[in-house]
Every structure is written in C-alpha cells, then in structure tokens.
C-alpha cells in the first residue's frame, strides 16, 4: 500500500501545482520547479500513510480472524 499511496499523493501534488501555476500565469520553469518540489515532498508522506494503512488493515483482519476462530471454538466446546 505504501507505494500506491506514495504514487497517488505524488501525482495529486504534481497535477495540482501545475494547474495552479497555469491559472496564475507563471512561467513554465517556475511551475515545473514548484511541481517537482511538491511531488518530492508528498511522495514520502504518501509512503508513510500507506504503510500505516497497511498495518492497520492487517491488524484488523488478524483480530477479526482470531475472534471468529475463538467463537467457533467456544461453540464447538459447548456442543461437546
């Protein structure tokens, strides 16, 4: 998930700064510089957020699996 989030946030930052630069009428060089800087800043942020999201999802799935397994074990023990 980290790479996916990093790519998404990087692309969003890049495209947003390009559009804002074009709307404000700035030169292509300044737009490119600012866009690449924004992308370089947001890619690591996206990677960290993706890693956190991946960890949260994995832990949630594991907890739900263990709880379901424990409920199944308890119902089998009651039936015996």
N, CA, C and O atoms as a Maestro MAE file, in Angstrom:
{
 s_m_m2io_version
 :::
 2.0.0
}

f_m_ct {
 s_m_title
 :::
 protein
 m_atom[320] {
  # First column is atom index #
  i_m_mmod_type
  r_m_x_coord
  r_m_y_coord
  r_m_z_coord
  i_m_residue_number
  s_m_chain_name
  s_m_pdb_residue_name
  s_m_pdb_atom_name
  i_m_atomic_number
  :::
  1 25 0.813 -1.196 0.000 1 A "UNK " " N  " 7
  2 3 0.000 0.000 0.000 1 A "UNK " " CA " 6
  3 2 0.857 1.261 0.000 1 A "UNK " " C  " 6
  4 15 0.437 2.304 -0.501 1 A "UNK " " O  " 8
  5 25 2.044 1.164 0.556 2 A "UNK " " N  " 7
  6 3 2.898 2.340 0.661 2 A "UNK " " CA " 6
  7 2 3.232 2.944 -0.683 2 A "UNK " " C  " 6
  8 15 3.172 4.159 -0.869 2 A "UNK " " O  " 8
  9 25 3.588 2.073 -1.626 3 A "UNK " " N  " 7
  10 3 3.930 2.585 -2.958 3 A "UNK " " CA " 6
  11 2 2.722 3.191 -3.654 3 A "UNK " " C  " 6
  12 15 2.842 4.207 -4.338 3 A "UNK " " O  " 8
  13 25 1.569 2.578 -3.484 4 A "UNK " " N  " 7
  14 3 0.355 3.087 -4.119 4 A "UNK " " CA " 6
  15 2 -0.011 4.462 -3.573 4 A "UNK " " C  " 6
  16 15 -0.314 5.381 -4.334 4 A "UNK " " O  " 8
  17 25 0.021 4.594 -2.260 5 A "UNK " " N  " 7
  18 3 -0.295 5.888 -1.654 5 A "UNK " " CA " 6
  19 2 0.728 6.936 -2.063 5 A "UNK " " C  " 6
  20 15 0.368 8.080 -2.340 5 A "UNK " " O  " 8
  21 25 1.992 6.558 -2.102 6 A "UNK " " N  " 7
  22 3 3.047 7.495 -2.491 6 A "UNK " " CA " 6
  23 2 2.831 7.974 -3.915 6 A "UNK " " C  " 6
  24 15 2.941 9.168 -4.194 6 A "UNK " " O  " 8
  25 25 2.527 7.055 -4.811 7 A "UNK " " N  " 7
  26 3 2.297 7.435 -6.209 7 A "UNK " " CA " 6
  27 2 1.080 8.340 -6.343 7 A "UNK " " C  " 6
  28 15 1.113 9.332 -7.072 7 A "UNK " " O  " 8
  29 25 0.016 7.998 -5.644 8 A "UNK " " N  " 7
  30 3 -1.213 8.810 -5.729 8 A "UNK " " CA " 6
  31 2 -0.986 10.222 -5.191 8 A "UNK " " C  " 6
  32 15 -1.332 11.203 -5.848 8 A "UNK " " O  " 8
  33 25 -0.412 10.320 -4.011 9 A "UNK " " N  " 7
  34 3 -0.194 11.655 -3.440 9 A "UNK " " CA " 6
  35 2 0.803 12.460 -4.261 9 A "UNK " " C  " 6
  36 15 0.644 13.671 -4.415 9 A "UNK " " O  " 8
  37 25 1.820 11.805 -4.784 10 A "UNK " " N  " 7
  38 3 2.786 12.497 -5.634 10 A "UNK " " CA " 6
  39 2 2.147 13.046 -6.893 10 A "UNK " " C  " 6
  40 15 2.396 14.187 -7.281 10 A "UNK " " O  " 8
  41 25 1.318 12.227 -7.533 11 A "UNK " " N  " 7
  42 3 0.629 12.680 -8.748 11 A "UNK " " CA " 6
  43 2 -0.368 13.793 -8.464 11 A "UNK " " C  " 6
  44 15 -0.497 14.733 -9.248 11 A "UNK " " O  " 8
  45 25 -1.065 13.688 -7.356 12 A "UNK " " N  " 7
  46 3 -2.014 14.748 -6.983 12 A "UNK " " CA " 6
  47 2 -1.276 16.052 -6.730 12 A "UNK " " C  " 6
  48 15 -1.708 17.110 -7.188 12 A "UNK " " O  " 8
  49 25 -0.171 15.985 -6.009 13 A "UNK " " N  " 7
  50 3 0.615 17.198 -5.740 13 A "UNK " " CA " 6
  51 2 1.157 17.793 -7.033 13 A "UNK " " C  " 6
  52 15 1.103 19.007 -7.229 13 A "UNK " " O  " 8
  53 25 1.674 16.951 -7.907 14 A "UNK " " N  " 7
  54 3 2.227 17.413 -9.179 14 A "UNK " " CA " 6
  55 2 1.155 18.091 -10.027 14 A "UNK " " C  " 6
  56 15 1.347 19.209 -10.505 14 A "UNK " " O  " 8
  57 25 0.039 17.417 -10.210 15 A "UNK " " N  " 7
  58 3 -1.010 17.980 -11.077 15 A "UNK " " CA " 6
  59 2 -1.645 19.221 -10.473 15 A "UNK " " C  " 6
  60 15 -1.974 20.159 -11.199 15 A "UNK " " O  " 8
  61 25 -1.821 19.244 -9.167 16 A "UNK " " N  " 7
  62 3 -2.418 20.416 -8.531 16 A "UNK " " CA " 6
  63 2 -1.528 21.643 -8.681 16 A "UNK " " C  " 6
  64 15 -2.015 22.727 -9.001 16 A "UNK " " O  " 8
  65 25 -0.246 21.482 -8.456 17 A "UNK " " N  " 7
  66 3 0.650 22.633 -8.589 17 A "UNK " " CA " 6
  67 2 0.794 23.079 -10.038 17 A "UNK " " C  " 6
  68 15 0.980 24.268 -10.299 17 A "UNK " " O  " 8
  69 25 0.710 22.150 -10.979 18 A "UNK " " N  " 7
  70 3 0.756 22.546 -12.392 18 A "UNK " " CA " 6
  71 2 -0.475 23.370 -12.746 18 A "UNK " " C  " 6
  72 15 -0.364 24.421 -13.377 18 A "UNK " " O  " 8
  73 25 -1.646 22.893 -12.339 19 A "UNK " " N  " 7
  74 3 -2.883 23.624 -12.636 19 A "UNK " " CA " 6
  75 2 -2.872 24.993 -11.969 19 A "UNK " " C  " 6
  76 15 -3.225 25.987 -12.603 19 A "UNK " " O  " 8
  77 25 -2.478 25.062 -10.715 20 A "UNK " " N  " 7
  78 3 -2.433 26.354 -10.021 20 A "UNK " " CA " 6
  79 2 -1.438 27.301 -10.671 20 A "UNK " " C  " 6
  80 15 -1.691 28.501 -10.772 20 A "UNK " " O  " 8
  81 25 -0.302 26.762 -11.114 21 A "UNK " " N  " 7
  82 3 0.688 27.588 -11.793 21 A "UNK " " CA " 6
  83 2 0.185 28.115 -13.119 21 A "UNK " " C  " 6
  84 15 0.428 29.273 -13.461 21 A "UNK " " O  " 8
  85 25 -0.519 27.275 -13.876 22 A "UNK " " N  " 7
  86 3 -1.073 27.714 -15.154 22 A "UNK " " CA " 6
  87 2 -2.163 28.759 -14.965 22 A "UNK " " C  " 6
  88 15 -2.239 29.730 -15.718 22 A "UNK " " O  " 8
  89 25 -3.004 28.558 -13.957 23 A "UNK " " N  " 7
  90 3 -4.081 29.515 -13.682 23 A "UNK " " CA " 6
  91 2 -3.511 30.868 -13.268 23 A "UNK " " C  " 6
  92 15 -4.045 31.913 -13.641 23 A "UNK " " O  " 8
  93 25 -2.430 30.847 -12.500 24 A "UNK " " N  " 7
  94 3 -1.848 32.112 -12.038 24 A "UNK " " CA " 6
  95 2 -0.953 32.762 -13.091 24 A "UNK " " C  " 6
  96 15 -0.491 33.886 -12.893 24 A "UNK " " O  " 8
  97 25 -0.699 32.071 -14.212 25 A "UNK " " N  " 7
  98 3 0.061 32.668 -15.303 25 A "UNK " " CA " 6
  99 2 1.566 32.718 -15.086 25 A "UNK " " C  " 6
  100 15 2.239 33.593 -15.630 25 A "UNK " " O  " 8
  101 25 2.098 31.800 -14.305 26 A "UNK " " N  " 7
  102 3 3.543 31.783 -14.051 26 A "UNK " " CA " 6
  103 2 4.284 31.131 -15.196 26 A "UNK " " C  " 6
  104 15 3.674 30.518 -16.072 26 A "UNK " " O  " 8
  105 25 5.587 31.260 -15.190 27 A "UNK " " N  " 7
  106 3 6.414 30.680 -16.253 27 A "UNK " " CA " 6
  107 2 6.507 29.167 -16.091 27 A "UNK " " C  " 6
  108 15 6.324 28.625 -15.001 27 A "UNK " " O  " 8
  109 25 6.793 28.510 -17.193 28 A "UNK " " N  " 7
  110 3 6.876 27.048 -17.182 28 A "UNK " " CA " 6
  111 2 7.978 26.551 -16.252 28 A "UNK " " C  " 6
  112 15 7.817 25.530 -15.584 28 A "UNK " " O  " 8
  113 25 9.090 27.267 -16.208 29 A "UNK " " N  " 7
  114 3 10.208 26.834 -15.355 29 A "UNK " " CA " 6
  115 2 9.837 26.882 -13.880 29 A "UNK " " C  " 6
  116 15 10.155 25.962 -13.127 29 A "UNK " " O  " 8
  117 25 9.170 27.945 -13.467 30 A "UNK " " N  " 7
  118 3 8.802 28.048 -12.052 30 A "UNK " " CA " 6
  119 2 7.718 27.035 -11.699 30 A "UNK " " C  " 6
  120 15 7.708 26.495 -10.593 30 A "UNK " " O  " 8
  121 25 6.806 26.776 -12.635 31 A "UNK " " N  " 7
  122 3 5.769 25.773 -12.394 31 A "UNK " " CA " 6
  123 2 6.408 24.397 -12.242 31 A "UNK " " C  " 6
  124 15 6.061 23.638 -11.337 31 A "UNK " " O  " 8
  125 25 7.337 24.085 -13.130 32 A "UNK " " N  " 7
  126 3 7.999 22.779 -13.074 32 A "UNK " " CA " 6
  127 2 8.785 22.606 -11.780 32 A "UNK " " C  " 6
  128 15 8.733 21.550 -11.150 32 A "UNK " " O  " 8
  129 25 9.502 23.635 -11.396 33 A "UNK " " N  " 7
  130 3 10.286 23.566 -10.160 33 A "UNK " " CA " 6
  131 2 9.391 23.349 -8.949 33 A "UNK " " C  " 6
  132 15 9.660 22.485 -8.114 33 A "UNK " " O  " 8
  133 25 8.326 24.137 -8.858 34 A "UNK " " N  " 7
  134 3 7.419 24.004 -7.720 34 A "UNK " " CA " 6
  135 2 6.693 22.658 -7.749 34 A "UNK " " C  " 6
  136 15 6.489 22.045 -6.701 34 A "UNK " " O  " 8
  137 25 6.306 22.197 -8.924 35 A "UNK " " N  " 7
  138 3 5.589 20.929 -9.036 35 A "UNK " " CA " 6
  139 2 6.454 19.751 -8.619 35 A "UNK " " C  " 6
  140 15 6.000 18.862 -7.899 35 A "UNK " " O  " 8
  141 25 7.695 19.749 -9.072 36 A "UNK " " N  " 7
  142 3 8.597 18.659 -8.699 36 A "UNK " " CA " 6
  143 2 8.932 18.686 -7.211 36 A "UNK " " C  " 6
  144 15 9.077 17.638 -6.581 36 A "UNK " " O  " 8
  145 25 9.052 19.882 -6.657 37 A "UNK " " N  " 7
  146 3 9.299 20.006 -5.222 37 A "UNK " " CA " 6
  147 2 8.111 19.476 -4.426 37 A "UNK " " C  " 6
  148 15 8.284 18.740 -3.454 37 A "UNK " " O  " 8
  149 25 6.906 19.855 -4.845 38 A "UNK " " N  " 7
  150 3 5.696 19.375 -4.157 38 A "UNK " " CA " 6
  151 2 5.599 17.853 -4.241 38 A "UNK " " C  " 6
  152 15 5.269 17.182 -3.264 38 A "UNK " " O  " 8
  153 25 5.892 17.325 -5.423 39 A "UNK " " N  " 7
  154 3 5.837 15.876 -5.585 39 A "UNK " " CA " 6
  155 2 6.871 15.195 -4.691 39 A "UNK " " C  " 6
  156 15 6.575 14.185 -4.052 39 A "UNK " " O  " 8
  157 25 8.074 15.743 -4.646 40 A "UNK " " N  " 7
  158 3 9.132 15.155 -3.816 40 A "UNK " " CA " 6
  159 2 8.779 15.201 -2.331 40 A "UNK " " C  " 6
  160 15 9.211 14.337 -1.567 40 A "UNK " " O  " 8
  161 25 8.009 16.186 -1.921 41 A "UNK " " N  " 7
  162 3 7.597 16.269 -0.518 41 A "UNK " " CA " 6
  163 2 6.437 15.323 -0.201 41 A "UNK " " C  " 6
  164 15 6.375 14.761 0.893 41 A "UNK " " O  " 8
  165 25 5.527 15.149 -1.144 42 A "UNK " " N  " 7
  166 3 4.336 14.354 -0.866 42 A "UNK " " CA " 6
  167 2 4.530 12.856 -1.061 42 A "UNK " " C  " 6
  168 15 3.782 12.066 -0.485 42 A "UNK " " O  " 8
  169 25 5.501 12.449 -1.846 43 A "UNK " " N  " 7
  170 3 5.743 11.020 -2.033 43 A "UNK " " CA " 6
  171 2 6.121 10.333 -0.709 43 A "UNK " " C  " 6
  172 15 5.541 9.294 -0.393 43 A "UNK " " O  " 8
  173 25 7.057 10.863 0.067 44 A "UNK " " N  " 7
  174 3 7.353 10.188 1.350 44 A "UNK " " CA " 6
  175 2 6.166 10.218 2.322 44 A "UNK " " C  " 6
  176 15 5.952 9.269 3.076 44 A "UNK " " O  " 8
  177 25 5.411 11.293 2.299 45 A "UNK " " N  " 7
  178 3 4.220 11.358 3.154 45 A "UNK " " CA " 6
  179 2 3.239 10.267 2.759 45 A "UNK " " C  " 6
  180 15 2.681 9.586 3.621 45 A "UNK " " O  " 8
  181 25 3.026 10.098 1.458 46 A "UNK " " N  " 7
  182 3 2.135 9.046 0.976 46 A "UNK " " CA " 6
  183 2 2.637 7.662 1.325 46 A "UNK " " C  " 6
  184 15 1.851 6.775 1.660 46 A "UNK " " O  " 8
  185 25 3.954 7.473 1.247 47 A "UNK " " N  " 7
  186 3 4.510 6.167 1.588 47 A "UNK " " CA " 6
  187 2 4.259 5.838 3.057 47 A "UNK " " C  " 6
  188 15 3.868 4.720 3.392 47 A "UNK " " O  " 8
  189 25 4.484 6.809 3.924 48 A "UNK " " N  " 7
  190 3 4.260 6.590 5.362 48 A "UNK " " CA " 6
  191 2 2.784 6.304 5.628 48 A "UNK " " C  " 6
  192 15 2.453 5.370 6.358 48 A "UNK " " O  " 8
  193 25 1.901 7.104 5.038 49 A "UNK " " N  " 7
  194 3 0.468 6.876 5.233 49 A "UNK " " CA " 6
  195 2 0.045 5.506 4.705 49 A "UNK " " C  " 6
  196 15 -0.789 4.832 5.309 49 A "UNK " " O  " 8
  197 25 0.618 5.106 3.593 50 A "UNK " " N  " 7
  198 3 0.313 3.779 3.044 50 A "UNK " " CA " 6
  199 2 0.790 2.657 3.948 50 A "UNK " " C  " 6
  200 15 0.092 1.657 4.118 50 A "UNK " " O  " 8
  201 25 1.958 2.811 4.522 51 A "UNK " " N  " 7
  202 3 2.478 1.799 5.444 51 A "UNK " " CA " 6
  203 2 1.593 1.707 6.689 51 A "UNK " " C  " 6
  204 15 1.309 0.612 7.174 51 A "UNK " " O  " 8
  205 25 1.164 2.851 7.197 52 A "UNK " " N  " 7
  206 3 0.276 2.862 8.373 52 A "UNK " " CA " 6
  207 2 -1.053 2.199 8.029 52 A "UNK " " C  " 6
  208 15 -1.560 1.378 8.794 52 A "UNK " " O  " 8
  209 25 -1.618 2.557 6.875 53 A "UNK " " N  " 7
  210 3 -2.890 1.957 6.458 53 A "UNK " " CA " 6
  211 2 -2.751 0.449 6.285 53 A "UNK " " C  " 6
  212 15 -3.641 -0.302 6.685 53 A "UNK " " O  " 8
  213 25 -1.669 0.006 5.706 54 A "UNK " " N  " 7
  214 3 -1.435 -1.418 5.519 54 A "UNK " " CA " 6
  215 2 -1.362 -2.138 6.860 54 A "UNK " " C  " 6
  216 15 -1.931 -3.216 7.030 54 A "UNK " " O  " 8
  217 25 -0.661 -1.537 7.801 55 A "UNK " " N  " 7
  218 3 -0.535 -2.133 9.126 55 A "UNK " " CA " 6
  219 2 -1.888 -2.212 9.832 55 A "UNK " " C  " 6
  220 15 -2.209 -3.224 10.456 55 A "UNK " " O  " 8
  221 25 -2.671 -1.151 9.733 56 A "UNK " " N  " 7
  222 3 -3.987 -1.122 10.378 56 A "UNK " " CA " 6
  223 2 -4.905 -2.174 9.770 56 A "UNK " " C  " 6
  224 15 -5.614 -2.871 10.497 56 A "UNK " " O  " 8
  225 25 -4.900 -2.293 8.461 57 A "UNK " " N  " 7
  226 3 -5.752 -3.285 7.802 57 A "UNK " " CA " 6
  227 2 -5.323 -4.695 8.182 57 A "UNK " " C  " 6
  228 15 -6.165 -5.541 8.481 57 A "UNK " " O  " 8
  229 25 -4.024 -4.952 8.171 58 A "UNK " " N  " 7
  230 3 -3.542 -6.297 8.528 58 A "UNK " " CA " 6
  231 2 -3.917 -6.656 9.969 58 A "UNK " " C  " 6
  232 15 -4.354 -7.775 10.237 58 A "UNK " " O  " 8
  233 25 -3.746 -5.715 10.886 59 A "UNK " " N  " 7
  234 3 -4.086 -5.985 12.280 59 A "UNK " " CA " 6
  235 2 -5.582 -6.210 12.451 59 A "UNK " " C  " 6
  236 15 -5.999 -7.082 13.213 59 A "UNK " " O  " 8
  237 25 -6.385 -5.429 11.747 60 A "UNK " " N  " 7
  238 3 -7.833 -5.591 11.829 60 A "UNK " " CA " 6
  239 2 -8.269 -6.947 11.317 60 A "UNK " " C  " 6
  240 15 -9.103 -7.607 11.936 60 A "UNK " " O  " 8
  241 25 -7.716 -7.366 10.197 61 A "UNK " " N  " 7
  242 3 -8.060 -8.680 9.645 61 A "UNK " " CA " 6
  243 2 -7.631 -9.789 10.599 61 A "UNK " " C  " 6
  244 15 -8.370 -10.750 10.810 61 A "UNK " " O  " 8
  245 25 -6.449 -9.658 11.170 62 A "UNK " " N  " 7
  246 3 -5.967 -10.685 12.093 62 A "UNK " " CA " 6
  247 2 -6.841 -10.766 13.340 62 A "UNK " " C  " 6
  248 15 -7.180 -11.861 13.790 62 A "UNK " " O  " 8
  249 25 -7.204 -9.624 13.896 63 A "UNK " " N  " 7
  250 3 -8.046 -9.616 15.098 63 A "UNK " " CA " 6
  251 2 -9.407 -10.225 14.791 63 A "UNK " " C  " 6
  252 15 -9.916 -11.030 15.571 63 A "UNK " " O  " 8
  253 25 -10.002 -9.847 13.658 64 A "UNK " " N  " 7
  254 3 -11.306 -10.411 13.298 64 A "UNK " " CA " 6
  255 2 -11.221 -11.913 13.060 64 A "UNK " " C  " 6
  256 15 -12.129 -12.652 13.438 64 A "UNK " " O  " 8
  257 25 -10.150 -12.365 12.443 65 A "UNK " " N  " 7
  258 3 -9.964 -13.796 12.225 65 A "UNK " " CA " 6
  259 2 -9.842 -14.536 13.553 65 A "UNK " " C  " 6
  260 15 -10.482 -15.567 13.759 65 A "UNK " " O  " 8
  261 25 -9.028 -14.011 14.436 66 A "UNK " " N  " 7
  262 3 -8.834 -14.675 15.735 66 A "UNK " " CA " 6
  263 2 -10.123 -14.695 16.554 66 A "UNK " " C  " 6
  264 15 -10.428 -15.686 17.216 66 A "UNK " " O  " 8
  265 25 -10.877 -13.598 16.506 67 A "UNK " " N  " 7
  266 3 -12.146 -13.555 17.250 67 A "UNK " " CA " 6
  267 2 -13.140 -14.561 16.669 67 A "UNK " " C  " 6
  268 15 -13.833 -15.250 17.418 67 A "UNK " " O  " 8
  269 25 -13.212 -14.647 15.354 68 A "UNK " " N  " 7
  270 3 -14.109 -15.613 14.726 68 A "UNK " " CA " 6
  271 2 -13.707 -17.039 15.038 68 A "UNK " " C  " 6
  272 15 -14.561 -17.888 15.292 68 A "UNK " " O  " 8
  273 25 -12.416 -17.305 15.021 69 A "UNK " " N  " 7
  274 3 -11.919 -18.635 15.335 69 A "UNK " " CA " 6
  275 2 -12.227 -18.992 16.792 69 A "UNK " " C  " 6
  276 15 -12.615 -20.121 17.095 69 A "UNK " " O  " 8
  277 25 -12.051 -18.026 17.677 70 A "UNK " " N  " 7
  278 3 -12.341 -18.264 19.103 70 A "UNK " " CA " 6
  279 2 -13.833 -18.526 19.328 70 A "UNK " " C  " 6
  280 15 -14.193 -19.391 20.126 70 A "UNK " " O  " 8
  281 25 -14.700 -17.788 18.632 71 A "UNK " " N  " 7
  282 3 -16.149 -18.025 18.747 71 A "UNK " " CA " 6
  283 2 -16.504 -19.407 18.234 71 A "UNK " " C  " 6
  284 15 -17.335 -20.092 18.830 71 A "UNK " " O  " 8
  285 25 -15.893 -19.824 17.147 72 A "UNK " " N  " 7
  286 3 -16.138 -21.149 16.603 72 A "UNK " " CA " 6
  287 2 -15.689 -22.217 17.586 72 A "UNK " " C  " 6
  288 15 -16.385 -23.213 17.782 72 A "UNK " " O  " 8
  289 25 -14.539 -22.018 18.201 73 A "UNK " " N  " 7
  290 3 -14.030 -22.984 19.184 73 A "UNK " " CA " 6
  291 2 -14.974 -23.065 20.389 73 A "UNK " " C  " 6
  292 15 -15.247 -24.155 20.890 73 A "UNK " " O  " 8
  293 25 -15.467 -21.922 20.848 74 A "UNK " " N  " 7
  294 3 -16.375 -21.912 22.003 74 A "UNK " " CA " 6
  295 2 -17.693 -22.625 21.685 74 A "UNK " " C  " 6
  296 15 -18.212 -23.365 22.521 74 A "UNK " " O  " 8
  297 25 -18.234 -22.407 20.490 75 A "UNK " " N  " 7
  298 3 -19.484 -23.077 20.138 75 A "UNK " " CA " 6
  299 2 -19.270 -24.577 19.989 75 A "UNK " " C  " 6
  300 15 -20.175 -25.349 20.305 75 A "UNK " " O  " 8
  301 25 -18.109 -25.015 19.521 76 A "UNK " " N  " 7
  302 3 -17.830 -26.436 19.409 76 A "UNK " " CA " 6
  303 2 -17.653 -27.051 20.790 76 A "UNK " " C  " 6
  304 15 -18.068 -28.189 21.011 76 A "UNK " " O  " 8
  305 25 -17.042 -26.319 21.731 77 A "UNK " " N  " 7
  306 3 -16.841 -26.820 23.089 77 A "UNK " " CA " 6
  307 2 -18.173 -26.935 23.828 77 A "UNK " " C  " 6
  308 15 -18.351 -27.856 24.624 77 A "UNK " " O  " 8
  309 25 -19.108 -26.022 23.582 78 A "UNK " " N  " 7
  310 3 -20.421 -26.076 24.234 78 A "UNK " " CA " 6
  311 2 -21.243 -27.250 23.730 78 A "UNK " " C  " 6
  312 15 -22.028 -27.839 24.475 78 A "UNK " " O  " 8
  313 25 -21.056 -27.584 22.460 79 A "UNK " " N  " 7
  314 3 -21.808 -28.685 21.866 79 A "UNK " " CA " 6
  315 2 -21.299 -30.050 22.302 79 A "UNK " " C  " 6
  316 15 -22.011 -31.045 22.165 79 A "UNK " " O  " 8
  317 25 -20.088 -30.113 22.820 80 A "UNK " " N  " 7
  318 3 -19.497 -31.410 23.198 80 A "UNK " " CA " 6
  319 2 -19.969 -31.895 24.524 80 A "UNK " " C  " 6
  320 15 -19.560 -32.967 24.971 80 A "UNK " " O  " 8
  :::
 }
 m_bond[319] {
  # First column is bond index #
  i_m_from
  i_m_to
  i_m_order
  :::
  1 1 2 1
  2 2 3 1
  3 3 4 2
  4 3 5 1
  5 5 6 1
  6 6 7 1
  7 7 8 2
  8 7 9 1
  9 9 10 1
  10 10 11 1
  11 11 12 2
  12 11 13 1
  13 13 14 1
  14 14 15 1
  15 15 16 2
  16 15 17 1
  17 17 18 1
  18 18 19 1
  19 19 20 2
  20 19 21 1
  21 21 22 1
  22 22 23 1
  23 23 24 2
  24 23 25 1
  25 25 26 1
  26 26 27 1
  27 27 28 2
  28 27 29 1
  29 29 30 1
  30 30 31 1
  31 31 32 2
  32 31 33 1
  33 33 34 1
  34 34 35 1
  35 35 36 2
  36 35 37 1
  37 37 38 1
  38 38 39 1
  39 39 40 2
  40 39 41 1
  41 41 42 1
  42 42 43 1
  43 43 44 2
  44 43 45 1
  45 45 46 1
  46 46 47 1
  47 47 48 2
  48 47 49 1
  49 49 50 1
  50 50 51 1
  51 51 52 2
  52 51 53 1
  53 53 54 1
  54 54 55 1
  55 55 56 2
  56 55 57 1
  57 57 58 1
  58 58 59 1
  59 59 60 2
  60 59 61 1
  61 61 62 1
  62 62 63 1
  63 63 64 2
  64 63 65 1
  65 65 66 1
  66 66 67 1
  67 67 68 2
  68 67 69 1
  69 69 70 1
  70 70 71 1
  71 71 72 2
  72 71 73 1
  73 73 74 1
  74 74 75 1
  75 75 76 2
  76 75 77 1
  77 77 78 1
  78 78 79 1
  79 79 80 2
  80 79 81 1
  81 81 82 1
  82 82 83 1
  83 83 84 2
  84 83 85 1
  85 85 86 1
  86 86 87 1
  87 87 88 2
  88 87 89 1
  89 89 90 1
  90 90 91 1
  91 91 92 2
  92 91 93 1
  93 93 94 1
  94 94 95 1
  95 95 96 2
  96 95 97 1
  97 97 98 1
  98 98 99 1
  99 99 100 2
  100 99 101 1
  101 101 102 1
  102 102 103 1
  103 103 104 2
  104 103 105 1
  105 105 106 1
  106 106 107 1
  107 107 108 2
  108 107 109 1
  109 109 110 1
  110 110 111 1
  111 111 112 2
  112 111 113 1
  113 113 114 1
  114 114 115 1
  115 115 116 2
  116 115 117 1
  117 117 118 1
  118 118 119 1
  119 119 120 2
  120 119 121 1
  121 121 122 1
  122 122 123 1
  123 123 124 2
  124 123 125 1
  125 125 126 1
  126 126 127 1
  127 127 128 2
  128 127 129 1
  129 129 130 1
  130 130 131 1
  131 131 132 2
  132 131 133 1
  133 133 134 1
  134 134 135 1
  135 135 136 2
  136 135 137 1
  137 137 138 1
  138 138 139 1
  139 139 140 2
  140 139 141 1
  141 141 142 1
  142 142 143 1
  143 143 144 2
  144 143 145 1
  145 145 146 1
  146 146 147 1
  147 147 148 2
  148 147 149 1
  149 149 150 1
  150 150 151 1
  151 151 152 2
  152 151 153 1
  153 153 154 1
  154 154 155 1
  155 155 156 2
  156 155 157 1
  157 157 158 1
  158 158 159 1
  159 159 160 2
  160 159 161 1
  161 161 162 1
  162 162 163 1
  163 163 164 2
  164 163 165 1
  165 165 166 1
  166 166 167 1
  167 167 168 2
  168 167 169 1
  169 169 170 1
  170 170 171 1
  171 171 172 2
  172 171 173 1
  173 173 174 1
  174 174 175 1
  175 175 176 2
  176 175 177 1
  177 177 178 1
  178 178 179 1
  179 179 180 2
  180 179 181 1
  181 181 182 1
  182 182 183 1
  183 183 184 2
  184 183 185 1
  185 185 186 1
  186 186 187 1
  187 187 188 2
  188 187 189 1
  189 189 190 1
  190 190 191 1
  191 191 192 2
  192 191 193 1
  193 193 194 1
  194 194 195 1
  195 195 196 2
  196 195 197 1
  197 197 198 1
  198 198 199 1
  199 199 200 2
  200 199 201 1
  201 201 202 1
  202 202 203 1
  203 203 204 2
  204 203 205 1
  205 205 206 1
  206 206 207 1
  207 207 208 2
  208 207 209 1
  209 209 210 1
  210 210 211 1
  211 211 212 2
  212 211 213 1
  213 213 214 1
  214 214 215 1
  215 215 216 2
  216 215 217 1
  217 217 218 1
  218 218 219 1
  219 219 220 2
  220 219 221 1
  221 221 222 1
  222 222 223 1
  223 223 224 2
  224 223 225 1
  225 225 226 1
  226 226 227 1
  227 227 228 2
  228 227 229 1
  229 229 230 1
  230 230 231 1
  231 231 232 2
  232 231 233 1
  233 233 234 1
  234 234 235 1
  235 235 236 2
  236 235 237 1
  237 237 238 1
  238 238 239 1
  239 239 240 2
  240 239 241 1
  241 241 242 1
  242 242 243 1
  243 243 244 2
  244 243 245 1
  245 245 246 1
  246 246 247 1
  247 247 248 2
  248 247 249 1
  249 249 250 1
  250 250 251 1
  251 251 252 2
  252 251 253 1
  253 253 254 1
  254 254 255 1
  255 255 256 2
  256 255 257 1
  257 257 258 1
  258 258 259 1
  259 259 260 2
  260 259 261 1
  261 261 262 1
  262 262 263 1
  263 263 264 2
  264 263 265 1
  265 265 266 1
  266 266 267 1
  267 267 268 2
  268 267 269 1
  269 269 270 1
  270 270 271 1
  271 271 272 2
  272 271 273 1
  273 273 274 1
  274 274 275 1
  275 275 276 2
  276 275 277 1
  277 277 278 1
  278 278 279 1
  279 279 280 2
  280 279 281 1
  281 281 282 1
  282 282 283 1
  283 283 284 2
  284 283 285 1
  285 285 286 1
  286 286 287 1
  287 287 288 2
  288 287 289 1
  289 289 290 1
  290 290 291 1
  291 291 292 2
  292 291 293 1
  293 293 294 1
  294 294 295 1
  295 295 296 2
  296 295 297 1
  297 297 298 1
  298 298 299 1
  299 299 300 2
  300 299 301 1
  301 301 302 1
  302 302 303 1
  303 303 304 2
  304 303 305 1
  305 305 306 1
  306 306 307 1
  307 307 308 2
  308 307 309 1
  309 309 310 1
  310 310 311 1
  311 311 312 2
  312 311 313 1
  313 313 314 1
  314 314 315 1
  315 315 316 2
  316 315 317 1
  317 317 318 1
  318 318 319 1
  319 319 320 2
  :::
 }
}
